[in-house]
Amino acid sequence: MDQDQSVDDKPMGIAGIWTGWKNPANGEILRSFTMLTVNADDHPFMRNFHKPEDEKRMVVILEDDDYDAWLNASPNESMQYMKQFPSNLMQKSNL
């Protein structure tokens, strides 16, 4: 299985948003989560993972030092993280 990873083999943090709501029928809390993506048409690495005619997308990968800031960012502040992760910091692994 192929897997994308950082060149230093460290885990990669992905920006996401989540919410929860209470099911009125049984009171159960249900959670939803999504990973945020940005356009990657011009990304040297990630543009290779979609059909030629499809828009290229990649998840928003956070720098290690940005994890806490992302979790505490306001909606306006979070836009600074909506960018492509540098291709020179990524590699393909054959697991």
C-alpha positions as CSV (number, residue, x, y, z in Angstrom):
1,M,0.0,0.0,0.0
2,D,1.3,3.5,-0.9
3,Q,1.1,6.2,1.7
4,D,2.0,9.9,1.7
5,Q,4.2,10.9,4.6
6,S,6.7,13.6,5.6
7,V,10.3,13.1,4.6
8,D,11.3,12.8,8.3
9,D,8.7,10.0,8.8
10,K,6.9,12.0,11.4
11,P,3.1,12.0,11.5
12,M,1.4,14.8,9.6
13,G,-1.4,16.9,11.3
14,I,-4.3,17.7,9.0
15,A,-6.6,20.7,9.5
16,G,-10.2,19.8,10.1
17,I,-13.4,20.9,11.6
18,W,-15.9,19.0,13.6
19,T,-19.3,19.4,15.2
20,G,-21.7,17.4,17.3
21,W,-25.4,17.3,17.7
22,K,-27.9,15.7,20.0
23,N,-30.3,13.2,18.4
24,P,-33.7,14.3,19.7
25,A,-35.0,10.7,19.5
26,N,-32.6,9.1,21.9
27,G,-30.3,11.9,23.2
28,E,-27.2,10.3,21.7
29,I,-24.5,12.8,20.7
30,L,-23.4,12.3,17.1
31,R,-20.1,13.8,15.8
32,S,-19.2,14.8,12.3
33,F,-15.7,15.6,11.1
34,T,-14.2,16.8,7.8
35,M,-10.6,17.3,6.6
36,L,-10.1,20.6,4.9
37,T,-8.6,20.7,1.4
38,V,-7.1,23.3,-1.0
39,N,-6.5,23.3,-4.7
40,A,-3.4,21.4,-5.8
41,D,-3.5,21.8,-9.6
42,D,0.1,23.3,-9.5
43,H,1.5,21.2,-6.6
44,P,4.5,19.2,-7.8
45,F,3.7,16.2,-5.7
46,M,-0.1,16.1,-5.1
47,R,-1.2,16.9,-8.6
48,N,-0.2,13.4,-9.6
49,F,-2.9,11.7,-7.5
50,H,-6.0,12.6,-9.6
51,K,-7.2,12.0,-13.2
52,P,-5.7,14.5,-15.6
53,E,-9.1,16.1,-16.3
54,D,-10.1,16.4,-12.6
55,E,-9.3,19.3,-10.2
56,K,-6.4,18.4,-8.0
57,R,-7.0,18.7,-4.3
58,M,-4.9,18.1,-1.2
59,V,-5.6,18.1,2.5
60,V,-4.4,21.1,4.5
61,I,-1.3,19.7,6.3
62,L,-0.2,21.8,9.3
63,E,3.4,22.6,10.3
64,D,4.3,21.0,13.6
65,D,4.5,24.4,15.3
66,D,1.0,25.3,14.1
67,Y,-1.1,22.6,15.8
68,D,-2.0,24.6,18.9
69,A,-2.5,27.8,16.9
70,W,-4.9,26.0,14.5
71,L,-6.9,24.5,17.4
72,N,-7.3,28.0,18.9
73,A,-7.7,30.1,15.8
74,S,-10.8,32.1,15.0
75,P,-12.5,31.5,11.6
76,N,-10.7,34.6,10.2
77,E,-7.3,33.5,11.7
78,S,-7.6,30.0,10.4
79,M,-7.4,31.2,6.7
80,Q,-3.7,31.6,7.1
81,Y,-3.4,27.8,7.3
82,M,-5.3,27.2,4.1
83,K,-2.3,26.6,1.9
84,Q,-0.4,23.9,0.1
85,F,2.2,21.9,2.2
86,P,5.7,22.2,0.6
87,S,6.3,19.3,-1.8
88,N,9.9,19.0,-0.7
89,L,8.7,18.0,2.8
90,M,6.6,15.1,1.4
91,Q,7.5,11.6,0.0
92,K,5.7,8.5,-1.2
93,S,6.3,5.3,0.7
94,N,5.6,1.8,-0.4
95,L,4.2,0.0,2.6
